Each structure stands twice: as structure tokens, then as C-alpha cells.
Amino acid sequence: MTITKDMSIMEVVQTYPDTVPVFMQSGMGCIGCAAAHFENIEQGAMAHGIDVDALIASLNDVVPQS
């Protein structure tokens, strides 16, 4: 798995720009908000009531696997 729930949201977005639509479609439309700079994916998902495991799976579906 390339992306994990403890990674920062901005780290993922900057490294894998193709993840932006996944975040947006899942209900995390605040990619540009201040919280995205310090929250990890799990914290952001919990704040928005999103299933973090499903989100991680969807994010990893759009990034190249090494």
C-alpha cells in the first residue's frame, strides 16, 4: 500500500495529484484549507465522518504501485 492513513493530506496531494478528485468525491473538499496542512488522512476522514479504510483503498487505486 502506497498511501497510509497516517500520511498528511497535503503530502499525499502534493506527491499524488491524481488523488484530489478522490478526496473531493469522498466529501473532503477542504483540500486547500488550513487543516489539510497539519491533519493526517485519518484525522480528516474522522472529522468528516468518512470511512478511512475505504478512502485509503480509493486513494491507492489512483496512484502507481511500486
mmCIF file of the N, C-alpha and C atoms, coordinates in Angstrom:
data_MODEL
# 
_entry.id   MODEL 
# 
loop_
_atom_site.group_PDB 
_atom_site.id 
_atom_site.type_symbol 
_atom_site.label_atom_id 
_atom_site.label_alt_id 
_atom_site.label_comp_id 
_atom_site.label_asym_id 
_atom_site.label_entity_id 
_atom_site.label_seq_id 
_atom_site.pdbx_PDB_ins_code 
_atom_site.Cartn_x 
_atom_site.Cartn_y 
_atom_site.Cartn_z 
_atom_site.occupancy 
_atom_site.B_iso_or_equiv 
_atom_site.pdbx_formal_charge 
_atom_site.auth_seq_id 
_atom_site.auth_comp_id 
_atom_site.auth_asym_id 
_atom_site.auth_atom_id 
_atom_site.pdbx_PDB_model_num 
ATOM 1   N N  . MET A 1 1  ? 0.841   -1.181 0.000  1.00 0.00 ? 1  MET A N  1 
ATOM 2   C CA . MET A 1 1  ? 0.000   0.000  0.000  1.00 0.00 ? 1  MET A CA 1 
ATOM 3   C C  . MET A 1 1  ? 0.885   1.243  0.000  1.00 0.00 ? 1  MET A C  1 
ATOM 4   N N  . THR A 1 2  ? 0.647   2.127  -0.934 1.00 0.00 ? 2  THR A N  1 
ATOM 5   C CA . THR A 1 2  ? 1.449   3.334  -1.093 1.00 0.00 ? 2  THR A CA 1 
ATOM 6   C C  . THR A 1 2  ? 1.026   4.426  -0.114 1.00 0.00 ? 2  THR A C  1 
ATOM 7   N N  . ILE A 1 3  ? -0.275  4.651  -0.004 1.00 0.00 ? 3  ILE A N  1 
ATOM 8   C CA . ILE A 1 3  ? -0.800  5.692  0.870  1.00 0.00 ? 3  ILE A CA 1 
ATOM 9   C C  . ILE A 1 3  ? -1.346  5.039  2.134  1.00 0.00 ? 3  ILE A C  1 
ATOM 10  N N  . THR A 1 4  ? -1.003  5.630  3.279  1.00 0.00 ? 4  THR A N  1 
ATOM 11  C CA . THR A 1 4  ? -1.491  5.114  4.552  1.00 0.00 ? 4  THR A CA 1 
ATOM 12  C C  . THR A 1 4  ? -2.240  6.216  5.297  1.00 0.00 ? 4  THR A C  1 
ATOM 13  N N  . LYS A 1 5  ? -3.054  5.816  6.264  1.00 0.00 ? 5  LYS A N  1 
ATOM 14  C CA . LYS A 1 5  ? -3.909  6.782  6.964  1.00 0.00 ? 5  LYS A CA 1 
ATOM 15  C C  . LYS A 1 5  ? -3.144  7.760  7.841  1.00 0.00 ? 5  LYS A C  1 
ATOM 16  N N  . ASP A 1 6  ? -1.873  7.464  8.139  1.00 0.00 ? 6  ASP A N  1 
ATOM 17  C CA . ASP A 1 6  ? -1.101  8.378  8.978  1.00 0.00 ? 6  ASP A CA 1 
ATOM 18  C C  . ASP A 1 6  ? -0.330  9.423  8.166  1.00 0.00 ? 6  ASP A C  1 
ATOM 19  N N  . MET A 1 7  ? -0.459  9.381  6.845  1.00 0.00 ? 7  MET A N  1 
ATOM 20  C CA . MET A 1 7  ? 0.201   10.379 5.988  1.00 0.00 ? 7  MET A CA 1 
ATOM 21  C C  . MET A 1 7  ? -0.584  11.684 6.018  1.00 0.00 ? 7  MET A C  1 
ATOM 22  N N  . SER A 1 8  ? 0.129   12.804 5.898  1.00 0.00 ? 8  SER A N  1 
ATOM 23  C CA . SER A 1 8  ? -0.560  14.095 5.882  1.00 0.00 ? 8  SER A CA 1 
ATOM 24  C C  . SER A 1 8  ? -1.315  14.256 4.562  1.00 0.00 ? 8  SER A C  1 
ATOM 25  N N  . ILE A 1 9  ? -2.441  14.933 4.653  1.00 0.00 ? 9  ILE A N  1 
ATOM 26  C CA . ILE A 1 9  ? -3.273  15.149 3.476  1.00 0.00 ? 9  ILE A CA 1 
ATOM 27  C C  . ILE A 1 9  ? -2.488  15.895 2.400  1.00 0.00 ? 9  ILE A C  1 
ATOM 28  N N  . MET A 1 10 ? -1.790  16.964 2.790  1.00 0.00 ? 10 MET A N  1 
ATOM 29  C CA . MET A 1 10 ? -1.046  17.755 1.807  1.00 0.00 ? 10 MET A CA 1 
ATOM 30  C C  . MET A 1 10 ? 0.110   16.964 1.207  1.00 0.00 ? 10 MET A C  1 
ATOM 31  N N  . GLU A 1 11 ? 0.752   16.125 2.001  1.00 0.00 ? 11 GLU A N  1 
ATOM 32  C CA . GLU A 1 11 ? 1.833   15.281 1.483  1.00 0.00 ? 11 GLU A CA 1 
ATOM 33  C C  . GLU A 1 11 ? 1.308   14.398 0.355  1.00 0.00 ? 11 GLU A C  1 
ATOM 34  N N  . VAL A 1 12 ? 0.145   13.811 0.569  1.00 0.00 ? 12 VAL A N  1 
ATOM 35  C CA . VAL A 1 12 ? -0.451  12.930 -0.440 1.00 0.00 ? 12 VAL A CA 1 
ATOM 36  C C  . VAL A 1 12 ? -0.845  13.721 -1.680 1.00 0.00 ? 12 VAL A C  1 
ATOM 37  N N  . VAL A 1 13 ? -1.507  14.846 -1.488 1.00 0.00 ? 13 VAL A N  1 
ATOM 38  C CA . VAL A 1 13 ? -1.966  15.662 -2.618 1.00 0.00 ? 13 VAL A CA 1 
ATOM 39  C C  . VAL A 1 13 ? -0.782  16.169 -3.443 1.00 0.00 ? 13 VAL A C  1 
ATOM 40  N N  . GLN A 1 14 ? 0.279   16.599 -2.770 1.00 0.00 ? 14 GLN A N  1 
ATOM 41  C CA . GLN A 1 14 ? 1.443   17.117 -3.493 1.00 0.00 ? 14 GLN A CA 1 
ATOM 42  C C  . GLN A 1 14 ? 2.201   16.005 -4.211 1.00 0.00 ? 14 GLN A C  1 
ATOM 43  N N  . THR A 1 15 ? 2.285   14.842 -3.591 1.00 0.00 ? 15 THR A N  1 
ATOM 44  C CA . THR A 1 15 ? 3.018   13.727 -4.199 1.00 0.00 ? 15 THR A CA 1 
ATOM 45  C C  . THR A 1 15 ? 2.192   13.040 -5.280 1.00 0.00 ? 15 THR A C  1 
ATOM 46  N N  . TYR A 1 16 ? 0.889   12.942 -5.051 1.00 0.00 ? 16 TYR A N  1 
ATOM 47  C CA . TYR A 1 16 ? -0.008  12.235 -5.971 1.00 0.00 ? 16 TYR A CA 1 
ATOM 48  C C  . TYR A 1 16 ? -1.208  13.126 -6.316 1.00 0.00 ? 16 TYR A C  1 
ATOM 49  N N  . PRO A 1 17 ? -1.041  14.061 -7.247 1.00 0.00 ? 17 PRO A N  1 
ATOM 50  C CA . PRO A 1 17 ? -2.135  14.985 -7.592 1.00 0.00 ? 17 PRO A CA 1 
ATOM 51  C C  . PRO A 1 17 ? -3.409  14.291 -8.068 1.00 0.00 ? 17 PRO A C  1 
ATOM 52  N N  . ASP A 1 18 ? -3.289  13.079 -8.585 1.00 0.00 ? 18 ASP A N  1 
ATOM 53  C CA . ASP A 1 18 ? -4.477  12.348 -9.045 1.00 0.00 ? 18 ASP A CA 1 
ATOM 54  C C  . ASP A 1 18 ? -5.415  11.979 -7.901 1.00 0.00 ? 18 ASP A C  1 
ATOM 55  N N  . THR A 1 19 ? -4.967  12.167 -6.654 1.00 0.00 ? 19 THR A N  1 
ATOM 56  C CA . THR A 1 19 ? -5.822  11.846 -5.508 1.00 0.00 ? 19 THR A CA 1 
ATOM 57  C C  . THR A 1 19 ? -6.827  12.954 -5.192 1.00 0.00 ? 19 THR A C  1 
ATOM 58  N N  . VAL A 1 20 ? -6.622  14.134 -5.727 1.00 0.00 ? 20 VAL A N  1 
ATOM 59  C CA . VAL A 1 20 ? -7.513  15.263 -5.398 1.00 0.00 ? 20 VAL A CA 1 
ATOM 60  C C  . VAL A 1 20 ? -8.982  14.920 -5.685 1.00 0.00 ? 20 VAL A C  1 
ATOM 61  N N  . PRO A 1 21 ? -9.325  14.385 -6.866 1.00 0.00 ? 21 PRO A N  1 
ATOM 62  C CA . PRO A 1 21 ? -10.737 14.052 -7.108 1.00 0.00 ? 21 PRO A CA 1 
ATOM 63  C C  . PRO A 1 21 ? -11.269 13.006 -6.121 1.00 0.00 ? 21 PRO A C  1 
ATOM 64  N N  . VAL A 1 22 ? -10.433 12.097 -5.684 1.00 0.00 ? 22 VAL A N  1 
ATOM 65  C CA . VAL A 1 22 ? -10.871 11.078 -4.722 1.00 0.00 ? 22 VAL A CA 1 
ATOM 66  C C  . VAL A 1 22 ? -11.237 11.743 -3.397 1.00 0.00 ? 22 VAL A C  1 
ATOM 67  N N  . PHE A 1 23 ? -10.376 12.648 -2.929 1.00 0.00 ? 23 PHE A N  1 
ATOM 68  C CA . PHE A 1 23 ? -10.694 13.383 -1.704 1.00 0.00 ? 23 PHE A CA 1 
ATOM 69  C C  . PHE A 1 23 ? -12.004 14.151 -1.874 1.00 0.00 ? 23 PHE A C  1 
ATOM 70  N N  . MET A 1 24 ? -12.146 14.842 -2.999 1.00 0.00 ? 24 MET A N  1 
ATOM 71  C CA . MET A 1 24 ? -13.331 15.666 -3.246 1.00 0.00 ? 24 MET A CA 1 
ATOM 72  C C  . MET A 1 24 ? -14.605 14.804 -3.294 1.00 0.00 ? 24 MET A C  1 
ATOM 73  N N  . GLN A 1 25 ? -14.551 13.699 -4.015 1.00 0.00 ? 25 GLN A N  1 
ATOM 74  C CA . GLN A 1 25 ? -15.723 12.834 -4.151 1.00 0.00 ? 25 GLN A CA 1 
ATOM 75  C C  . GLN A 1 25 ? -16.098 12.155 -2.836 1.00 0.00 ? 25 GLN A C  1 
ATOM 76  N N  . SER A 1 26 ? -15.128 11.982 -1.955 1.00 0.00 ? 26 SER A N  1 
ATOM 77  C CA . SER A 1 26 ? -15.410 11.327 -0.676 1.00 0.00 ? 26 SER A CA 1 
ATOM 78  C C  . SER A 1 26 ? -16.035 12.289 0.330  1.00 0.00 ? 26 SER A C  1 
ATOM 79  N N  . GLY A 1 27 ? -16.007 13.576 0.022  1.00 0.00 ? 27 GLY A N  1 
ATOM 80  C CA . GLY A 1 27 ? -16.573 14.558 0.929  1.00 0.00 ? 27 GLY A CA 1 
ATOM 81  C C  . GLY A 1 27 ? -15.532 15.407 1.626  1.00 0.00 ? 27 GLY A C  1 
ATOM 82  N N  . MET A 1 28 ? -14.277 15.233 1.265  1.00 0.00 ? 28 MET A N  1 
ATOM 83  C CA . MET A 1 28 ? -13.207 16.042 1.850  1.00 0.00 ? 28 MET A CA 1 
ATOM 84  C C  . MET A 1 28 ? -12.821 17.121 0.852  1.00 0.00 ? 28 MET A C  1 
ATOM 85  N N  . GLY A 1 29 ? -13.706 18.089 0.688  1.00 0.00 ? 29 GLY A N  1 
ATOM 86  C CA . GLY A 1 29 ? -13.496 19.156 -0.276 1.00 0.00 ? 29 GLY A CA 1 
ATOM 87  C C  . GLY A 1 29 ? -12.600 20.272 0.226  1.00 0.00 ? 29 GLY A C  1 
ATOM 88  N N  . CYS A 1 30 ? -12.072 20.106 1.420  1.00 0.00 ? 30 CYS A N  1 
ATOM 89  C CA . CYS A 1 30 ? -11.272 21.183 2.019  1.00 0.00 ? 30 CYS A CA 1 
ATOM 90  C C  . CYS A 1 30 ? -9.777  20.953 1.800  1.00 0.00 ? 30 CYS A C  1 
ATOM 91  N N  . ILE A 1 31 ? -9.403  20.436 0.658  1.00 0.00 ? 31 ILE A N  1 
ATOM 92  C CA . ILE A 1 31 ? -8.001  20.159 0.370  1.00 0.00 ? 31 ILE A CA 1 
ATOM 93  C C  . ILE A 1 31 ? -7.139  21.402 0.555  1.00 0.00 ? 31 ILE A C  1 
ATOM 94  N N  . GLY A 1 32 ? -7.683  22.552 0.244  1.00 0.00 ? 32 GLY A N  1 
ATOM 95  C CA . GLY A 1 32 ? -6.908  23.782 0.369  1.00 0.00 ? 32 GLY A CA 1 
ATOM 96  C C  . GLY A 1 32 ? -7.030  24.467 1.723  1.00 0.00 ? 32 GLY A C  1 
ATOM 97  N N  . CYS A 1 33 ? -7.775  23.868 2.646  1.00 0.00 ? 33 CYS A N  1 
ATOM 98  C CA . CYS A 1 33 ? -7.968  24.537 3.939  1.00 0.00 ? 33 CYS A CA 1 
ATOM 99  C C  . CYS A 1 33 ? -6.748  24.350 4.835  1.00 0.00 ? 33 CYS A C  1 
ATOM 100 N N  . ALA A 1 34 ? -6.674  25.154 5.861  1.00 0.00 ? 34 ALA A N  1 
ATOM 101 C CA . ALA A 1 34 ? -5.513  25.125 6.760  1.00 0.00 ? 34 ALA A CA 1 
ATOM 102 C C  . ALA A 1 34 ? -5.349  23.774 7.435  1.00 0.00 ? 34 ALA A C  1 
ATOM 103 N N  . ALA A 1 35 ? -6.436  23.118 7.778  1.00 0.00 ? 35 ALA A N  1 
ATOM 104 C CA . ALA A 1 35 ? -6.350  21.827 8.467  1.00 0.00 ? 35 ALA A CA 1 
ATOM 105 C C  . ALA A 1 35 ? -5.645  20.776 7.620  1.00 0.00 ? 35 ALA A C  1 
ATOM 106 N N  . ALA A 1 36 ? -5.785  20.868 6.312  1.00 0.00 ? 36 ALA A N  1 
ATOM 107 C CA . ALA A 1 36 ? -5.155  19.887 5.423  1.00 0.00 ? 36 ALA A CA 1 
ATOM 108 C C  . ALA A 1 36 ? -3.635  19.926 5.523  1.00 0.00 ? 36 ALA A C  1 
ATOM 109 N N  . HIS A 1 37 ? -3.099  21.025 6.029  1.00 0.00 ? 37 HIS A N  1 
ATOM 110 C CA . HIS A 1 37 ? -1.649  21.147 6.143  1.00 0.00 ? 37 HIS A CA 1 
ATOM 111 C C  . HIS A 1 37 ? -1.093  20.410 7.344  1.00 0.00 ? 37 HIS A C  1 
ATOM 112 N N  . PHE A 1 38 ? -1.919  20.175 8.358  1.00 0.00 ? 38 PHE A N  1 
ATOM 113 C CA . PHE A 1 38 ? -1.388  19.502 9.539  1.00 0.00 ? 38 PHE A CA 1 
ATOM 114 C C  . PHE A 1 38 ? -2.130  18.228 9.910  1.00 0.00 ? 38 PHE A C  1 
ATOM 115 N N  . GLU A 1 39 ? -3.303  17.984 9.336  1.00 0.00 ? 39 GLU A N  1 
ATOM 116 C CA . GLU A 1 39 ? -4.039  16.766 9.637  1.00 0.00 ? 39 GLU A CA 1 
ATOM 117 C C  . GLU A 1 39 ? -3.550  15.611 8.773  1.00 0.00 ? 39 GLU A C  1 
ATOM 118 N N  . ASN A 1 40 ? -3.590  14.411 9.355  1.00 0.00 ? 40 ASN A N  1 
ATOM 119 C CA . ASN A 1 40 ? -3.324  13.249 8.522  1.00 0.00 ? 40 ASN A CA 1 
ATOM 120 C C  . ASN A 1 40 ? -4.658  12.775 7.945  1.00 0.00 ? 40 ASN A C  1 
ATOM 121 N N  . ILE A 1 41 ? -4.603  11.805 7.067  1.00 0.00 ? 41 ILE A N  1 
ATOM 122 C CA . ILE A 1 41 ? -5.808  11.360 6.370  1.00 0.00 ? 41 ILE A CA 1 
ATOM 123 C C  . ILE A 1 41 ? -6.844  10.826 7.358  1.00 0.00 ? 41 ILE A C  1 
ATOM 124 N N  . GLU A 1 42 ? -6.387  10.067 8.348  1.00 0.00 ? 42 GLU A N  1 
ATOM 125 C CA . GLU A 1 42 ? -7.321  9.503  9.320  1.00 0.00 ? 42 GLU A CA 1 
ATOM 126 C C  . GLU A 1 42 ? -8.052  10.607 10.090 1.00 0.00 ? 42 GLU A C  1 
ATOM 127 N N  . GLN A 1 43 ? -7.336  11.625 10.526 1.00 0.00 ? 43 GLN A N  1 
ATOM 128 C CA . GLN A 1 43 ? -7.954  12.730 11.263 1.00 0.00 ? 43 GLN A CA 1 
ATOM 129 C C  . GLN A 1 43 ? -8.974  13.473 10.395 1.00 0.00 ? 43 GLN A C  1 
ATOM 130 N N  . GLY A 1 44 ? -8.599  13.724 9.143  1.00 0.00 ? 44 GLY A N  1 
ATOM 131 C CA . GLY A 1 44 ? -9.511  14.407 8.230  1.00 0.00 ? 44 GLY A CA 1 
ATOM 132 C C  . GLY A 1 44 ? -10.755 13.587 7.947  1.00 0.00 ? 44 GLY A C  1 
ATOM 133 N N  . ALA A 1 45 ? -10.572 12.282 7.739  1.00 0.00 ? 45 ALA A N  1 
ATOM 134 C CA . ALA A 1 45 ? -11.708 11.396 7.471  1.00 0.00 ? 45 ALA A CA 1 
ATOM 135 C C  . ALA A 1 45 ? -12.644 11.346 8.672  1.00 0.00 ? 45 ALA A C  1 
ATOM 136 N N  . MET A 1 46 ? -12.071 11.244 9.868  1.00 0.00 ? 46 MET A N  1 
ATOM 137 C CA . MET A 1 46 ? -12.895 11.198 11.078 1.00 0.00 ? 46 MET A CA 1 
ATOM 138 C C  . MET A 1 46 ? -13.680 12.491 11.260 1.00 0.00 ? 46 MET A C  1 
ATOM 139 N N  . ALA A 1 47 ? -13.056 13.620 10.969 1.00 0.00 ? 47 ALA A N  1 
ATOM 140 C CA . ALA A 1 47 ? -13.721 14.909 11.112 1.00 0.00 ? 47 ALA A CA 1 
ATOM 141 C C  . ALA A 1 47 ? -14.911 15.052 10.158 1.00 0.00 ? 47 ALA A C  1 
ATOM 142 N N  . HIS A 1 48 ? -14.843 14.324 9.040  1.00 0.00 ? 48 HIS A N  1 
ATOM 143 C CA . HIS A 1 48 ? -15.905 14.409 8.031  1.00 0.00 ? 48 HIS A CA 1 
ATOM 144 C C  . HIS A 1 48 ? -16.820 13.190 8.034  1.00 0.00 ? 48 HIS A C  1 
ATOM 145 N N  . GLY A 1 49 ? -16.621 12.268 8.979  1.00 0.00 ? 49 GLY A N  1 
ATOM 146 C CA . GLY A 1 49 ? -17.468 11.084 9.056  1.00 0.00 ? 49 GLY A CA 1 
ATOM 147 C C  . GLY A 1 49 ? -17.281 10.125 7.899  1.00 0.00 ? 49 GLY A C  1 
ATOM 148 N N  . ILE A 1 50 ? -16.043 10.027 7.410  1.00 0.00 ? 50 ILE A N  1 
ATOM 149 C CA . ILE A 1 50 ? -15.727 9.196  6.248  1.00 0.00 ? 50 ILE A CA 1 
ATOM 150 C C  . ILE A 1 50 ? -15.027 7.917  6.707  1.00 0.00 ? 50 ILE A C  1 
ATOM 151 N N  . ASP A 1 51 ? -15.365 6.792  6.095  1.00 0.00 ? 51 ASP A N  1 
ATOM 152 C CA . ASP A 1 51 ? -14.716 5.518  6.379  1.00 0.00 ? 51 ASP A CA 1 
ATOM 153 C C  . ASP A 1 51 ? -13.274 5.599  5.887  1.00 0.00 ? 51 ASP A C  1 
ATOM 154 N N  . VAL A 1 52 ? -12.336 5.665  6.809  1.00 0.00 ? 52 VAL A N  1 
ATOM 155 C CA . VAL A 1 52 ? -10.931 5.887  6.444  1.00 0.00 ? 52 VAL A CA 1 
ATOM 156 C C  . VAL A 1 52 ? -10.365 4.726  5.635  1.00 0.00 ? 52 VAL A C  1 
ATOM 157 N N  . ASP A 1 53 ? -10.758 3.493  5.943  1.00 0.00 ? 53 ASP A N  1 
ATOM 158 C CA . ASP A 1 53 ? -10.223 2.353  5.201  1.00 0.00 ? 53 ASP A CA 1 
ATOM 159 C C  . ASP A 1 53 ? -10.683 2.366  3.748  1.00 0.00 ? 53 ASP A C  1 
ATOM 160 N N  . ALA A 1 54 ? -11.948 2.721  3.531  1.00 0.00 ? 54 ALA A N  1 
ATOM 161 C CA . ALA A 1 54 ? -12.461 2.820  2.157  1.00 0.00 ? 54 ALA A CA 1 
ATOM 162 C C  . ALA A 1 54 ? -11.768 3.953  1.413  1.00 0.00 ? 54 ALA A C  1 
ATOM 163 N N  . LEU A 1 55 ? -11.538 5.074  2.114  1.00 0.00 ? 55 LEU A N  1 
ATOM 164 C CA . LEU A 1 55 ? -10.855 6.209  1.486  1.00 0.00 ? 55 LEU A CA 1 
ATOM 165 C C  . LEU A 1 55 ? -9.434  5.825  1.087  1.00 0.00 ? 55 LEU A C  1 
ATOM 166 N N  . ILE A 1 56 ? -8.712  5.162  1.984  1.00 0.00 ? 56 ILE A N  1 
ATOM 167 C CA . ILE A 1 56 ? -7.333  4.748  1.686  1.00 0.00 ? 56 ILE A CA 1 
ATOM 168 C C  . ILE A 1 56 ? -7.315  3.818  0.480  1.00 0.00 ? 56 ILE A C  1 
ATOM 169 N N  . ALA A 1 57 ? -8.250  2.885  0.417  1.00 0.00 ? 57 ALA A N  1 
ATOM 170 C CA . ALA A 1 57 ? -8.316  1.965  -0.722 1.00 0.00 ? 57 ALA A CA 1 
ATOM 171 C C  . ALA A 1 57 ? -8.558  2.736  -2.015 1.00 0.00 ? 57 ALA A C  1 
ATOM 172 N N  . SER A 1 58 ? -9.467  3.706  -1.982 1.00 0.00 ? 58 SER A N  1 
ATOM 173 C CA . SER A 1 58 ? -9.765  4.502  -3.174 1.00 0.00 ? 58 SER A CA 1 
ATOM 174 C C  . SER A 1 58 ? -8.563  5.354  -3.591 1.00 0.00 ? 58 SER A C  1 
ATOM 175 N N  . LEU A 1 59 ? -7.881  5.917  -2.625 1.00 0.00 ? 59 LEU A N  1 
ATOM 176 C CA . LEU A 1 59 ? -6.689  6.714  -2.928 1.00 0.00 ? 59 LEU A CA 1 
ATOM 177 C C  . LEU A 1 59 ? -5.611  5.855  -3.575 1.00 0.00 ? 59 LEU A C  1 
ATOM 178 N N  . ASN A 1 60 ? -5.406  4.681  -3.031 1.00 0.00 ? 60 ASN A N  1 
ATOM 179 C CA . ASN A 1 60 ? -4.371  3.799  -3.587 1.00 0.00 ? 60 ASN A CA 1 
ATOM 180 C C  . ASN A 1 60 ? -4.731  3.258  -4.962 1.00 0.00 ? 60 ASN A C  1 
ATOM 181 N N  . ASP A 1 61 ? -6.023  3.250  -5.290 1.00 0.00 ? 61 ASP A N  1 
ATOM 182 C CA . ASP A 1 61 ? -6.460  2.806  -6.621 1.00 0.00 ? 61 ASP A CA 1 
ATOM 183 C C  . ASP A 1 61 ? -5.989  3.765  -7.720 1.00 0.00 ? 61 ASP A C  1 
ATOM 184 N N  . VAL A 1 62 ? -5.732  5.040  -7.371 1.00 0.00 ? 62 VAL A N  1 
ATOM 185 C CA . VAL A 1 62 ? -5.387  6.018  -8.401 1.00 0.00 ? 62 VAL A CA 1 
ATOM 186 C C  . VAL A 1 62 ? -3.889  6.374  -8.444 1.00 0.00 ? 62 VAL A C  1 
ATOM 187 N N  . VAL A 1 63 ? -3.091  5.740  -7.586 1.00 0.00 ? 63 VAL A N  1 
ATOM 188 C CA . VAL A 1 63 ? -1.659  6.024  -7.605 1.00 0.00 ? 63 VAL A CA 1 
ATOM 189 C C  . VAL A 1 63 ? -0.895  4.803  -8.116 1.00 0.00 ? 63 VAL A C  1 
ATOM 190 N N  . PRO A 1 64 ? 0.223   5.048  -8.791 1.00 0.00 ? 64 PRO A N  1 
ATOM 191 C CA . PRO A 1 64 ? 1.023   3.927  -9.272 1.00 0.00 ? 64 PRO A CA 1 
ATOM 192 C C  . PRO A 1 64 ? 1.591   3.138  -8.094 1.00 0.00 ? 64 PRO A C  1 
ATOM 193 N N  . GLN A 1 65 ? 1.504   1.845  -8.170 1.00 0.00 ? 65 GLN A N  1 
ATOM 194 C CA . GLN A 1 65 ? 2.051   1.000  -7.098 1.00 0.00 ? 65 GLN A CA 1 
ATOM 195 C C  . GLN A 1 65 ? 3.499   0.651  -7.419 1.00 0.00 ? 65 GLN A C  1 
ATOM 196 N N  . SER A 1 66 ? 4.317   0.727  -6.391 1.00 0.00 ? 66 SER A N  1 
ATOM 197 C CA . SER A 1 66 ? 5.750   0.446  -6.600 1.00 0.00 ? 66 SER A CA 1 
ATOM 198 C C  . SER A 1 66 ? 6.094   -0.996 -6.298 1.00 0.00 ? 66 SER A C  1 
# 
